[in-house]
Amino acid sequence: MEEDLKASMDYYGKTPQDVFFQQDNDPKHTCKKAKTWFQDNDLKVMEWPAQSPDLNPIEHLWSHLKKELGEYENPPVGITELWERWRRSGMISHLLCLKGYSCFSSQGRLY
């Protein structure tokens, strides 16, 4: 966080007063050390209810991909085979939807 978050804020020309940090209530995110770091760096953290549904759509995509890839009898042998399994899963269409591209086929069906 010290390096990556600050570098991202610098890149976009943002200061701690410009942003709210959003995270789930996982214990590693809410421990005393993390809370102190946010306070020491003047970062506001959005309040988030415990056990709330994840509103980040990429998390749902990861869950679906993990399930799809788990259906294979054997793990992939190398990155090329993993990439091919991912491509066959159809996840690229879902990822493009998240990025704002058209998610409908020429027949009007959702990919």
MARDOGU-111715 format. One record per atom (N, C-alpha, C): residue number from 1; x, y, z. Coordinates in Angstrom, 2 decimals. Each point is the difference from the previous one (the first is absolute). Layout:
<sites>
+-----+---------+---------+---------+
:   i :       u :       v :       w :
+-----+---------+---------+---------+
: NUM :       X :       Y :       Z :
...
+-----+---------+---------+---------+
</sites>
This chain:
<sites>
+-----+---------+---------+---------+
:   i :       u :       v :       w :
+-----+---------+---------+---------+
:   1 :    0.83 :   -1.19 :    0.00 :
:   1 :   -0.83 :    1.19 :    0.00 :
:   1 :    0.87 :    1.25 :    0.00 :
:   2 :    1.02 :   -0.06 :    0.79 :
:   2 :    0.87 :    1.17 :    0.12 :
:   2 :    0.48 :    0.45 :   -1.37 :
:   3 :    0.40 :   -0.95 :   -0.83 :
:   3 :    0.53 :    0.35 :   -1.32 :
:   3 :   -1.09 :    0.07 :   -1.06 :
:   4 :   -0.80 :   -1.04 :   -0.12 :
:   4 :   -0.96 :   -0.10 :   -1.10 :
:   4 :   -1.14 :    1.02 :    0.08 :
:   5 :   -0.61 :    0.11 :    1.16 :
:   5 :   -1.11 :    0.93 :    0.14 :
:   5 :    0.46 :    1.44 :   -0.21 :
:   6 :    1.10 :    0.34 :    0.63 :
:   6 :    0.50 :    1.37 :   -0.15 :
:   6 :    0.43 :    0.27 :   -1.44 :
:   7 :    0.61 :   -0.98 :   -0.66 :
:   7 :    0.40 :    0.17 :   -1.40 :
:   7 :   -1.23 :    0.20 :   -0.89 :
:   8 :   -1.06 :   -0.75 :    0.27 :
:   8 :   -1.24 :    0.16 :   -0.79 :
:   8 :   -0.60 :    1.38 :    0.21 :
:   9 :   -0.02 :    0.44 :    1.24 :
:   9 :   -0.55 :    1.32 :    0.29 :
:   9 :    0.83 :    1.08 :   -0.68 :
:  10 :    1.32 :   -0.14 :    0.05 :
:  10 :    0.88 :    0.97 :   -0.68 :
:  10 :   -0.26 :    0.01 :   -1.50 :
:  11 :   -0.12 :   -1.19 :   -0.58 :
:  11 :   -0.22 :   -0.13 :   -1.44 :
:  11 :   -1.27 :    0.74 :   -0.43 :
:  12 :   -1.06 :   -0.14 :    0.80 :
:  12 :   -1.27 :    0.64 :   -0.34 :
:  12 :   -0.14 :    1.41 :    0.57 :
:  13 :    1.04 :    0.48 :    0.65 :
:  13 :   -0.03 :    1.35 :    0.54 :
:  13 :   -0.97 :    0.16 :    1.16 :
:  14 :   -0.13 :   -1.03 :    0.81 :
:  14 :   -0.93 :    0.02 :    1.14 :
:  14 :    0.75 :    0.10 :    1.31 :
:  15 :   -0.65 :    0.60 :    0.97 :
:  15 :    0.54 :    0.08 :    1.35 :
:  15 :   -0.91 :   -0.84 :    0.90 :
:  16 :    0.42 :   -0.30 :    1.23 :
:  16 :   -0.87 :   -0.77 :    0.90 :
:  16 :   -1.37 :    0.65 :    0.22 :
:  17 :   -0.07 :    1.31 :   -0.11 :
:  17 :   -1.28 :    0.68 :    0.18 :
:  17 :   -0.96 :   -0.24 :   -1.18 :
:  18 :    0.55 :   -0.42 :   -1.13 :
:  18 :   -0.82 :   -0.22 :   -1.20 :
:  18 :   -0.66 :   -1.36 :   -0.07 :
:  19 :    0.46 :   -0.95 :    0.80 :
:  19 :   -0.45 :   -1.38 :   -0.19 :
:  19 :   -0.57 :   -0.61 :    1.27 :
:  20 :   -0.86 :   -0.99 :   -0.19 :
:  20 :   -0.46 :   -0.89 :    1.06 :
:  20 :    0.50 :   -1.38 :   -0.37 :
:  21 :    0.61 :   -0.68 :    0.94 :
:  21 :    0.51 :   -1.34 :   -0.26 :
:  21 :   -1.12 :   -0.99 :    0.34 :
:  22 :   -0.29 :   -0.90 :   -0.92 :
:  22 :   -1.05 :   -1.00 :    0.21 :
:  22 :    0.62 :   -1.37 :    0.10 :
:  23 :   -0.39 :   -0.75 :    1.02 :
:  23 :    0.49 :   -1.36 :    0.20 :
:  23 :   -1.07 :   -0.79 :    0.76 :
:  24 :    0.13 :   -1.32 :   -0.04 :
:  24 :   -0.94 :   -0.79 :    0.79 :
:  24 :    0.48 :   -0.03 :    1.45 :
:  25 :   -0.72 :   -0.68 :    0.84 :
:  25 :    0.35 :   -0.04 :    1.42 :
:  25 :    0.81 :   -1.24 :    0.36 :
:  26 :    0.81 :   -0.46 :   -0.90 :
:  26 :    0.89 :   -1.12 :    0.30 :
:  26 :    0.90 :    0.42 :    1.16 :
:  27 :    0.22 :   -0.88 :    0.97 :
:  27 :    0.82 :    0.39 :    1.17 :
:  27 :    1.37 :    0.59 :   -0.34 :
:  28 :    0.63 :   -0.47 :   -1.08 :
:  28 :    1.32 :    0.56 :   -0.32 :
:  28 :   -0.11 :    1.45 :   -0.46 :
:  29 :   -1.20 :    0.41 :   -0.44 :
:  29 :   -0.20 :    1.39 :   -0.42 :
:  29 :   -0.41 :    0.90 :    1.15 :
:  30 :   -0.50 :   -0.60 :    1.06 :
:  30 :   -0.53 :    0.81 :    1.10 :
:  30 :    0.83 :   -0.12 :    1.28 :
:  31 :    1.16 :   -0.64 :   -0.10 :
:  31 :    0.85 :   -0.15 :    1.19 :
:  31 :    0.51 :    1.38 :    0.43 :
:  32 :    0.50 :    0.06 :    1.21 :
:  32 :    0.48 :    1.27 :    0.56 :
:  32 :    1.09 :    0.63 :   -0.87 :
:  33 :    0.91 :   -0.84 :   -0.53 :
:  33 :    1.10 :    0.52 :   -0.82 :
:  33 :   -0.54 :    0.68 :   -1.26 :
:  34 :   -0.99 :   -0.63 :   -0.65 :
:  34 :   -0.58 :    0.59 :   -1.22 :
:  34 :   -0.74 :    1.29 :    0.33 :
:  35 :   -0.81 :   -0.02 :    1.05 :
:  35 :   -0.74 :    1.21 :    0.38 :
:  35 :    0.96 :    1.15 :    0.31 :
:  36 :    1.08 :   -0.31 :    0.72 :
:  36 :    0.99 :    1.02 :    0.33 :
:  36 :    0.64 :    0.56 :   -1.26 :
:  37 :    0.33 :   -0.88 :   -0.96 :
:  37 :    0.63 :    0.45 :   -1.24 :
:  37 :   -0.91 :    0.99 :   -0.74 :
:  38 :   -1.29 :   -0.34 :   -0.10 :
:  38 :   -0.94 :    0.91 :   -0.68 :
:  38 :   -0.08 :    1.34 :    0.74 :
:  39 :   -0.08 :   -0.04 :    1.33 :
:  39 :   -0.06 :    1.24 :    0.77 :
:  39 :    1.27 :    0.82 :   -0.16 :
:  40 :    1.15 :   -0.66 :    0.09 :
:  40 :    1.28 :    0.70 :   -0.12 :
:  40 :    0.18 :    0.65 :   -1.38 :
:  41 :   -0.64 :   -0.56 :   -1.01 :
:  41 :    0.12 :    0.51 :   -1.36 :
:  41 :   -1.21 :    0.82 :   -0.43 :
:  42 :   -0.84 :    0.37 :    0.98 :
:  42 :   -1.18 :    0.86 :   -0.24 :
:  42 :   -0.94 :   -0.55 :   -1.08 :
:  43 :   -0.13 :   -1.33 :   -0.08 :
:  43 :   -0.90 :   -0.60 :   -0.98 :
:  43 :   -1.32 :   -0.37 :    0.66 :
:  44 :   -1.08 :    0.40 :   -0.63 :
:  44 :   -1.34 :   -0.33 :    0.48 :
:  44 :   -0.37 :   -1.39 :   -0.52 :
:  45 :   -0.52 :   -0.83 :    0.89 :
:  45 :   -0.42 :   -1.35 :   -0.39 :
:  45 :   -1.53 :   -0.05 :    0.06 :
:  46 :   -0.59 :   -0.44 :   -1.10 :
:  46 :   -1.45 :   -0.12 :   -0.07 :
:  46 :   -0.47 :   -1.05 :    1.00 :
:  47 :   -1.03 :    0.32 :    0.76 :
:  47 :   -0.56 :   -0.98 :    0.92 :
:  47 :   -0.73 :   -1.06 :   -0.81 :
:  48 :    0.22 :   -1.23 :    0.37 :
:  48 :   -0.55 :   -1.12 :   -0.77 :
:  48 :   -0.54 :   -1.02 :    0.97 :
:  49 :   -1.27 :   -0.39 :   -0.13 :
:  49 :   -0.56 :   -0.96 :    0.95 :
:  49 :    0.67 :   -1.38 :   -0.11 :
:  50 :    0.18 :   -0.63 :    1.15 :
:  50 :    0.56 :   -1.35 :    0.03 :
:  50 :   -0.96 :   -0.97 :   -0.70 :
:  51 :    0.55 :   -1.01 :   -0.63 :
:  51 :   -0.76 :   -1.04 :   -0.68 :
:  51 :   -0.90 :    0.54 :   -1.11 :
:  52 :    0.37 :    1.13 :   -0.57 :
:  52 :   -0.81 :    0.59 :   -1.07 :
:  52 :    0.37 :   -0.65 :   -1.33 :
:  53 :   -0.93 :    0.00 :   -0.95 :
:  53 :    0.34 :   -0.57 :   -1.31 :
:  53 :    1.10 :    0.82 :   -0.66 :
:  54 :    0.81 :   -0.68 :   -0.75 :
:  54 :    1.09 :    0.67 :   -0.69 :
:  54 :   -0.56 :    0.74 :   -1.21 :
:  55 :    0.20 :    1.30 :   -0.06 :
:  55 :   -0.54 :    0.79 :   -1.09 :
:  55 :    1.01 :    0.21 :   -1.12 :
:  56 :    1.17 :   -0.59 :    0.14 :
:  56 :    1.02 :    0.11 :   -1.03 :
:  56 :   -0.23 :   -1.12 :   -1.02 :
:  57 :   -0.41 :    0.33 :   -1.21 :
:  57 :   -0.35 :   -1.04 :   -0.97 :
:  57 :    1.16 :   -0.91 :   -0.38 :
:  58 :    1.22 :    0.47 :    0.09 :
:  58 :    1.13 :   -0.85 :   -0.37 :
:  58 :    0.14 :   -1.17 :    0.97 :
:  59 :   -0.42 :    0.18 :    1.26 :
:  59 :    0.05 :   -1.09 :    0.97 :
:  59 :   -0.91 :   -1.14 :   -0.42 :
:  60 :   -1.16 :    0.33 :   -0.54 :
:  60 :   -0.94 :   -1.03 :   -0.47 :
:  60 :    0.58 :   -0.72 :   -1.21 :
:  61 :    0.68 :    0.74 :   -0.85 :
:  61 :    0.62 :   -0.59 :   -1.17 :
:  61 :    1.09 :   -0.99 :    0.41 :
:  62 :    0.83 :    0.38 :    0.99 :
:  62 :    1.04 :   -0.90 :    0.49 :
:  62 :   -0.62 :   -1.27 :    0.56 :
:  63 :   -1.08 :    0.15 :    0.75 :
:  63 :   -0.67 :   -1.16 :    0.60 :
:  63 :   -0.50 :   -0.95 :   -1.09 :
:  64 :   -0.62 :    0.55 :   -1.03 :
:  64 :   -0.52 :   -0.80 :   -1.10 :
:  64 :    1.15 :   -0.70 :   -0.75 :
:  65 :    1.08 :    0.72 :   -0.23 :
:  65 :    1.15 :   -0.57 :   -0.71 :
:  65 :    0.62 :   -1.13 :    0.82 :
:  66 :    0.13 :    0.19 :    1.30 :
:  66 :    0.55 :   -1.04 :    0.86 :
:  66 :   -0.84 :   -1.27 :   -0.08 :
:  67 :   -1.32 :    0.18 :    0.01 :
:  67 :   -0.91 :   -1.16 :   -0.11 :
:  67 :    0.18 :   -0.69 :   -1.36 :
:  68 :    0.03 :    0.79 :   -1.07 :
:  68 :    0.17 :   -0.55 :   -1.36 :
:  68 :    1.30 :   -0.79 :   -0.12 :
:  69 :    1.09 :    0.58 :    0.46 :
:  69 :    1.30 :   -0.66 :   -0.13 :
:  69 :    0.11 :   -1.21 :    0.93 :
:  70 :   -0.74 :    0.02 :    1.10 :
:  70 :    0.02 :   -1.13 :    0.94 :
:  70 :   -0.70 :   -1.23 :   -0.53 :
:  71 :   -0.74 :    0.13 :   -1.08 :
:  71 :   -0.71 :   -1.14 :   -0.57 :
:  71 :    0.89 :   -0.92 :   -0.82 :
:  72 :    1.21 :    0.46 :   -0.32 :
:  72 :    0.93 :   -0.85 :   -0.74 :
:  72 :    0.55 :   -1.07 :    0.95 :
:  73 :    0.22 :   -1.20 :   -0.56 :
:  73 :    0.49 :   -1.10 :    0.81 :
:  73 :    1.44 :    0.24 :    0.48 :
:  74 :    0.83 :    0.58 :   -0.86 :
:  74 :    1.40 :    0.25 :    0.33 :
:  74 :    0.31 :    1.49 :   -0.11 :
:  75 :    0.92 :    0.48 :    0.83 :
:  75 :    0.39 :    1.42 :   -0.13 :
:  75 :    0.70 :    0.24 :   -1.33 :
:  76 :   -0.01 :    1.23 :   -0.46 :
:  76 :    0.67 :    0.30 :   -1.28 :
:  76 :    1.51 :   -0.20 :    0.11 :
:  77 :    0.58 :   -0.39 :   -1.12 :
:  77 :    1.45 :   -0.17 :   -0.06 :
:  77 :    0.56 :    1.26 :   -0.66 :
:  78 :    0.34 :    0.97 :    0.82 :
:  78 :    0.58 :    1.23 :   -0.51 :
:  78 :   -1.02 :    1.09 :   -0.27 :
:  79 :    0.53 :    1.18 :   -0.20 :
:  79 :   -0.82 :    1.20 :   -0.20 :
:  79 :   -0.79 :   -0.05 :   -1.29 :
:  80 :    0.56 :   -0.63 :   -1.04 :
:  80 :   -0.69 :   -0.07 :   -1.29 :
:  80 :   -1.30 :   -0.78 :    0.13 :
:  81 :    0.06 :   -1.13 :    0.68 :
:  81 :   -1.22 :   -0.81 :    0.18 :
:  81 :   -1.00 :    0.72 :    0.90 :
:  82 :    0.48 :    0.68 :    1.03 :
:  82 :   -0.90 :    0.77 :    0.87 :
:  82 :   -0.69 :    1.09 :   -0.81 :
:  83 :    0.76 :    0.72 :   -0.81 :
:  83 :   -0.56 :    1.06 :   -0.83 :
:  83 :   -1.06 :   -0.56 :   -0.95 :
:  84 :    0.26 :   -1.15 :   -0.60 :
:  84 :   -0.95 :   -0.62 :   -0.93 :
:  84 :   -1.28 :   -0.41 :    0.73 :
:  85 :    0.13 :   -0.53 :    1.19 :
:  85 :   -1.20 :   -0.36 :    0.78 :
:  85 :   -0.81 :    1.25 :    0.34 :
:  86 :    0.69 :    1.07 :    0.35 :
:  86 :   -0.69 :    1.25 :    0.30 :
:  86 :   -0.74 :    0.52 :   -1.23 :
:  87 :    0.68 :   -0.06 :   -1.15 :
:  87 :   -0.61 :    0.45 :   -1.25 :
:  87 :   -1.25 :   -0.81 :   -0.31 :
:  88 :    0.06 :   -1.32 :    0.16 :
:  88 :   -1.15 :   -0.87 :   -0.28 :
:  88 :   -1.14 :    0.20 :    0.99 :
:  89 :    0.31 :    0.52 :    1.18 :
:  89 :   -1.04 :    0.17 :    1.03 :
:  89 :   -1.00 :    1.08 :   -0.36 :
:  90 :    0.35 :    0.89 :   -0.92 :
:  90 :   -0.90 :    1.10 :   -0.36 :
:  90 :    0.12 :    1.20 :    0.92 :
:  91 :    0.94 :   -0.05 :    0.92 :
:  91 :    0.16 :    1.09 :    0.95 :
:  91 :    0.39 :    1.32 :   -0.66 :
:  92 :    0.62 :   -0.05 :   -1.15 :
:  92 :    0.40 :    1.24 :   -0.68 :
:  92 :   -1.21 :    0.86 :   -0.30 :
:  93 :   -1.11 :   -0.62 :   -0.36 :
:  93 :   -1.23 :    0.76 :   -0.27 :
:  93 :   -0.48 :    0.71 :    1.24 :
:  94 :    0.05 :   -0.69 :    1.14 :
:  94 :   -0.44 :    0.62 :    1.25 :
:  94 :    0.93 :    1.14 :    0.41 :
:  95 :    1.28 :   -0.20 :   -0.21 :
:  95 :    0.97 :    1.04 :    0.33 :
:  95 :   -0.23 :    1.24 :   -0.86 :
:  96 :   -0.28 :   -0.21 :   -1.28 :
:  96 :   -0.27 :    1.13 :   -0.89 :
:  96 :   -1.26 :    0.74 :    0.43 :
:  97 :   -1.00 :   -0.74 :    0.48 :
:  97 :   -1.22 :    0.65 :    0.51 :
:  97 :    0.35 :    0.93 :    1.16 :
:  98 :    0.86 :   -0.48 :    0.90 :
:  98 :    0.40 :    0.82 :    1.14 :
:  98 :    0.74 :    1.24 :   -0.44 :
:  99 :    0.71 :   -0.09 :   -1.12 :
:  99 :    0.75 :    1.14 :   -0.51 :
:  99 :   -0.87 :    0.97 :   -0.81 :
: 100 :   -1.28 :   -0.36 :   -0.19 :
: 100 :   -0.91 :    0.91 :   -0.69 :
: 100 :   -0.18 :   -0.27 :   -1.47 :
: 101 :    0.51 :   -1.10 :   -0.50 :
: 101 :   -0.19 :   -0.34 :   -1.40 :
: 101 :   -1.37 :   -0.66 :   -0.18 :
: 102 :   -0.46 :   -0.09 :   -1.22 :
: 102 :   -1.29 :   -0.63 :   -0.27 :
: 102 :    0.01 :   -1.44 :    0.47 :
: 103 :   -1.03 :   -0.40 :    0.71 :
: 103 :   -0.07 :   -1.34 :    0.55 :
: 103 :   -1.07 :   -0.84 :   -0.71 :
: 104 :   -0.45 :    0.45 :   -1.14 :
: 104 :   -1.06 :   -0.71 :   -0.68 :
: 104 :    0.47 :   -0.50 :   -1.36 :
: 105 :   -0.47 :   -1.19 :   -0.34 :
: 105 :    0.31 :   -0.56 :   -1.31 :
: 105 :   -0.86 :    0.69 :   -1.05 :
: 106 :    0.26 :   -0.32 :   -1.25 :
: 106 :   -0.80 :    0.60 :   -1.08 :
: 106 :   -1.46 :   -0.44 :    0.09 :
: 107 :   -0.27 :   -1.10 :    0.68 :
: 107 :   -1.39 :   -0.46 :    0.19 :
: 107 :   -0.65 :    0.63 :    1.22 :
: 108 :    0.71 :    0.89 :    0.68 :
: 108 :   -0.56 :    0.70 :    1.15 :
: 108 :    0.12 :   -0.75 :    1.31 :
: 109 :    0.74 :   -1.11 :   -0.01 :
: 109 :    0.18 :   -0.78 :    1.23 :
: 109 :    1.23 :    0.48 :    0.76 :
: 110 :   -0.12 :   -0.04 :    1.34 :
: 110 :    1.14 :    0.35 :    0.83 :
: 110 :    1.05 :   -1.08 :   -0.13 :
: 111 :    1.25 :    0.38 :   -0.23 :
: 111 :    1.09 :   -0.98 :   -0.08 :
: 111 :    0.16 :   -0.71 :    1.30 :
+-----+---------+---------+---------+
</sites>
